């Protein structure tokens, strides 16, 4: 993103770092997360209006604890330290941080001791969310305390002359009652941003950027039919028109009749240059006998790009591949954010082959799913289409635990179709972030009629979320689950047991693989 206000977030490995970015964007301000190892030169290039230092799991005194270039304090930018970020500021500038006698985890009351721009309008004794084992025992010279809690005598501090602010708690977490007010105080009163980052602004700037990037070349778009790739296709089409070639690849890992539905919808409703390719035999042949989820993702990613390159060569001057990669995909796939580790390789991020002849255009690489949906509405895509549940790039391959076969795919497609149709029939589809069926690599004993069966187990998964970074399992009525289970077992040969997944993210992921 260029020519816009930016708040830079430096990540020290906190589980809440992505929430900071989301809260800032909710206020109409663009934010980016970068690793704490970022150079001063890179910061200058980004030209942020302010910097936030995130929390983190380590103590500032641990061996190998994350640190920053101290020159950051000489940039003249407003800086807000949160939890670990506050403690690091304190340590670097001459204060003291020690293990707390009474660690604070969960809710605490914020007692405001002095008026300040950071806590302006924040009510006294409001609830804030704590998660720390260390605390400040001496603040650096030039700083003053503006709030305390029962176990943190220096719960918030400021140095107006240096434009540095810090809080021990997490204002980005919804449990902090006045958290958004504190974040907005930092954004608008201290960093003095205007808050002009909107879907319309994003679309205008991206169209200009894409036009400039593509030039006289052509682009080929990976159109899966999901929300991300479809909104990307419409956006890029507005930028370069007929120079965009949309290609839908049937990997053989799609849901029931999905490829046919996608092709019909785009041909009838949008003037896109759409080509459909049935490569299911190739994908299934390469996946034969492969059970490891990472290997499956890598195979699918590599094959996916190969198919695209093969068809791109049929057109002259194709130099770019458009993909609907999202920010959570990047964060989960690339272990560069603070102390984060790779959770899984997304087929369009970590699964790309090292040598690829097409350059990537990923217009939504910095966005969360709900932000893409807002972009889609601005582009006037149908609401029922925008609200489609996310579907993983590797498709049903990561919803079949173990090796992939035509028989397993057929069973899973039917189970998934019944589950989703029942959710829609109950009027619950738009209340759920994502719902799907998973075929487990086990068989169990059952009884059908007078005969003993030994057949497959299907797990049902449904979660609520706003961005896919965290999620809670959806609480269906028992009668709904009973009806779905009965329909699946009665109508699908090869399934004799249905279970429901009641795991949240974290600690689980939304998908099983």
C-alpha positions, 0 to 999 in steps of 0.5 A: 500500500502506498501514499496513505497513513500507516501505523507500524506494528512491531511484533514480539510474538504476542498471540494478540498482535493481529488484534492490534492491526484489526482494531486500528483498521476498524478505526479507518487507519491502515496498519501493517505488522512487521518483525521486531528485527526491522531496520531503521531504513525500512521504517523510514521507507514505510514512513509510518505516522506512529509505531506500536510495540506488541506484547510477547511471551518472553521476559526482557531479561531472557537469553535471546529476548527480542530487542529493537534498534534503539535508534527507533526512539530518535525517529521523532515518531509517537511510540506505544508499547503494549505489555512486553513493548512497555517493558522493553521501552523501560529496560532500554531507557534506564528503568527496571523490570522484575518478576512480579510477586503476583502475576496478572492474568485476566481482568484487572481494574485500571486506576487512573492517577493522572490526566493524559492524552492517552487515557483521555475520556477513559473512565476510572476503574475500568476493566483491562486485560492483563497477561504478564509475569514481569512488571515495572519496578522503576520507570525511566527518567523523564517518564510519569505514571498515569495509571496503576492496577492492584499488582502493577504500580506502573500500569501506564506511563508516558514521556510527552517530550519523547512522544513515548507511551506505554501500557502494561495491559492489552487494549486490543483485547475486547475484555479491555472495556475502554481499549478502543478508546485508548487505541483511538487516543493514540491514533487520532490525538497523538499520531494525528491520523485522519482515518481515511482508509476505506474500501473505496480508497483501497479499491482506487489505490489498488487499481492504480497500483495494478495498472502500473504493475501490469503495464502492457503485459497480461495477467492470469487469475486463479479463480477458485470461486471462493470469495477472495479469488472472485473479488480479486478477479473483479478488482483486477478486471476493473484495473486491466480489463481484457488483459486479465485471463481468468482460469478456473482449475477443477482439481478434483478436490472441489465440493459437490458440483462446485466447478460447474456452479462457478463456471455458470455464475461467472459466465452469466453474471460477469464479462470475464474472460474465463477458461475452465480446466479439468485437471483432476486426474493430474492432481489425484495421481500426484496425491495418490498414497500421500497422507502427510498434510504438509506434503499434500499442500506442497503437491497441490501448490506446485501442481496448481502453479504448473497448470497455470504456467502451462496455460499461460504459455498459450497466451502472449505477454502473460507475466502475472498470476493473480491470487486471493492471498489474505493476511492470515495466510501470510502470517500463519505461513511465514515464520518472520513475525516476532517469535511466531512459528509456521502453523501450516503452509497455505497453498498460495503462500508457503506451497509455491515452488521456488522457481515460478515463471509468473510474478504474483499479484496479491491485492489482498495480501494485507487484508483480513477476510471481513475486509475483503468482503467489504471490498466485494460489497463496494464492487457490488458483488451479490450478497449471497456470494460475498457471504460464502464460507471460506474454502481452503485452497487445497480443497477437500484434500485437507478435509480427508485425513490420510490419503486421497481417493475418489471413493473418499472424495465422493463420501465427503462431498455428500456429507458436506452437502447435507451439512451445509444444506441443513445449516442453510435450511435452519437460517444459520449460514450467515451466523457461522464463519465456516462449516464443513465435514471432515472424513477421519482415517478411522472406521468404527463398528456399527449396526444397520438393520440386523447387520454389523457394519465397519465403516467411516467416521465423519466429523462436523465442524462449524465455527464463529469468527471475524477474521479467521485468526481466532474462532469459537465452535458454534453451539447448535441445538442438539436436535439439529445435530441429531437430524444432520447425523441421521440424514448423513448416516441414512443417505451415505453408504460408507458412514456409520458414525458422526461426531461434532468438533467442539474445539476453539482456535486457539489451541486448534486450527479451524481446518483439521490439516 
